[in-house]
């Protein structure tokens, strides 16, 4: 499998931005049977998983992308369902499928190690099915809190710039109705570009 490090990184990335935490039994420290049953991913065929992954990006990109199955995460195993030819990787993930180019894959490696990303060109990532939420200010937040600006984004494109000064042209307010900068002031800052004409980003009321 090519770029194993990047694939492992994206598993963690997807868990942060998309997977609700599994409740822990207060007596045994393990997920309860009831909770596990509720959070179990639906069974899908490989064809359905490939279709899910491809739905995250434009057809012209997704049709030649490597496809990675993440529908059993967390706790399960990732699996390459198809090897691509264009350098893109699309991930079949319940609630947050995504397609990432090479710059985003490198960025993810840096994020995992809490290192400095080395963006060498404009990076593009697609989440055309939207996501299930992330902090707008903390790259490592795993759930909503009163002070971490948790935001659930509609279908969007994610943009990395080689020159971080270009980010200064954008606001940081997810509810502005247009592109905004997520994680500004951190090495992982990037632009979120909504592409849904009917849905806006939402944030819980304080």
C-alpha positions in Angstrom: 0.0 0.0 0.0 1.4 3.4 -1.0 1.9 6.2 1.5 1.0 4.2 4.6 1.9 7.0 6.9 -0.5 9.3 5.3 -3.3 6.8 5.5 -2.7 6.2 9.2 -2.7 9.9 9.8 -6.0 10.4 8.0 -7.6 7.8 10.2 -6.8 9.9 13.2 -7.8 13.1 11.4 -11.2 11.7 10.5 -11.7 10.5 14.1 -11.2 14.1 15.3 -13.5 15.8 12.9 -16.1 13.2 12.3 -16.6 10.4 14.8 -18.6 10.9 18.0 -16.9 9.5 21.1 -18.1 6.1 22.3 -19.5 6.3 25.8 -17.6 4.5 28.5 -19.2 2.3 31.1 -18.5 3.9 34.5 -17.9 0.6 36.2 -15.7 -1.2 33.8 -14.1 1.4 31.6 -15.4 -0.3 28.5 -18.1 0.8 25.9 -21.4 -0.5 27.0 -23.2 -3.0 24.8 -26.1 -0.6 24.3 -23.7 2.2 23.2 -21.7 0.0 21.0 -24.8 -1.2 19.3 -26.0 2.3 18.6 -22.6 3.5 17.3 -21.8 0.5 15.1 -21.4 1.4 11.5 -23.9 -0.1 9.1 -22.7 -3.0 7.0 -21.8 -2.0 3.4 -20.6 -3.8 0.4 -17.3 -2.8 -1.1 -19.1 -1.2 -4.0 -21.1 0.9 -1.6 -18.0 1.9 0.3 -16.3 3.0 -3.0 -19.3 5.0 -3.9 -19.3 6.7 -0.5 -15.6 7.6 -0.8 -16.1 8.9 -4.3 -19.0 11.1 -3.3 -16.7 13.3 -1.3 -15.0 14.7 -4.4 -15.6 15.8 -8.0 -16.2 12.8 -10.3 -13.2 13.6 -12.5 -10.9 13.3 -9.5 -12.6 10.5 -7.6 -12.8 8.1 -10.5 -9.0 7.7 -10.6 -8.3 8.1 -6.8 -7.1 5.5 -4.4 -10.0 4.4 -2.3 -9.5 3.6 1.4 -12.2 1.9 3.6 -12.5 3.5 7.0 -16.1 2.5 7.7 -15.1 0.2 10.6 -13.1 2.9 12.4 -12.6 3.3 15.3 -11.7 -0.1 16.4 -11.6 -1.8 13.1 -9.1 -2.1 10.3 -8.6 0.1 7.3 -8.4 -1.5 3.9 -7.4 -0.3 0.4 -10.3 -1.0 -1.9 -8.8 0.3 -5.0 -5.4 1.7 -6.1 -5.6 5.0 -7.9 -3.5 6.7 -10.6 -3.8 10.4 -10.0 -2.2 10.9 -6.5 -5.5 11.6 -4.8 -6.9 9.5 -1.9 -10.6 9.3 -1.2 -11.8 7.8 2.2 -15.0 5.9 2.8 -15.9 7.2 6.2 -19.4 7.2 7.7 -20.5 10.8 8.1 -17.4 12.4 6.7 -16.0 11.0 3.5 -13.1 13.0 2.1 -10.8 13.3 -0.9 -7.3 14.8 -0.4 -4.5 15.7 -2.7 -0.8 15.2 -2.0 -0.3 18.5 -0.2 -3.1 17.7 2.2 -1.7 14.2 2.8 1.6 15.8 3.8 -0.2 18.3 6.0 -1.9 15.4 7.7 1.4 13.8 8.5 2.6 17.0 10.2 -0.7 17.3 12.1 -0.3 13.8 13.5 3.2 14.5 14.8 2.4 18.0 15.9 5.1 19.2 13.5 5.3 22.1 11.1 3.6 21.4 7.8 5.7 22.0 4.7 3.2 23.2 2.2 4.9 23.4 -1.2 1.9 24.5 -3.3 -1.8 25.1 -3.1 -3.5 22.1 -1.4 -7.0 21.0 -2.1 -9.3 18.7 -0.1 -12.9 17.9 -0.7 -15.6 17.1 1.7 -18.6 17.4 -0.5 -20.8 15.5 2.0 -20.0 17.9 4.8 -18.7 16.8 8.3 -20.0 16.1 11.8 -18.1 18.9 13.5 -14.7 20.2 14.6 -13.4 23.0 16.8 -12.8 26.2 14.8 -9.8 27.2 16.9 -8.3 24.0 18.4 -6.8 21.5 15.9 -6.8 18.7 18.6 -10.2 19.2 20.1 -12.2 15.9 20.1 -15.6 17.3 21.0 -17.6 20.5 21.6 -16.9 22.7 24.6 -18.1 26.0 25.8 -15.0 27.8 24.5 -13.8 25.9 21.5 -16.2 27.2 18.8 -17.4 23.8 17.7 -18.7 24.1 14.1 -20.6 21.6 11.9 -19.7 22.4 8.3 -21.9 21.8 5.2 -20.3 20.5 2.0 -17.0 22.3 1.5 -13.6 22.5 0.0 -10.5 22.9 2.1 -7.6 25.0 0.8 -3.9 25.2 1.9 -1.7 28.0 0.9 2.1 27.9 0.6 2.2 31.6 1.8 0.3 31.7 5.1 -0.1 35.5 4.7 -2.8 34.8 2.1 -5.0 33.6 4.9 -5.2 37.2 6.3 -7.7 38.0 3.5 -10.4 35.8 5.0 -12.5 36.1 8.2 -12.6 33.4 10.9 -16.3 33.5 11.4 -17.9 30.2 10.1 -21.3 32.0 9.9 -20.1 34.7 7.6 -21.7 33.0 4.6 -18.5 32.5 2.7 -14.9 31.1 3.1 -13.3 31.4 6.5 -10.0 30.4 8.1 -10.1 27.5 10.5 -7.4 27.1 13.2 -5.9 30.6 12.5 -2.7 31.3 14.4 -1.7 27.6 14.3 0.5 25.8 11.8 -2.5 24.0 10.6 -4.6 27.0 9.5 -6.5 26.5 6.3 -9.4 28.0 4.4 -12.9 26.4 4.5 -14.9 27.1 1.4 -18.6 26.2 1.7 -20.1 24.9 -1.6 -23.7 24.3 -0.4 -26.2 26.9 -1.7 -28.7 26.1 1.0 -26.8 25.1 4.1 -24.7 27.3 6.4 -22.2 26.3 9.1 -23.8 26.0 12.5 -22.4 26.5 16.0 -24.1 25.6 19.3 -25.5 28.5 21.2 -23.6 29.6 24.3 
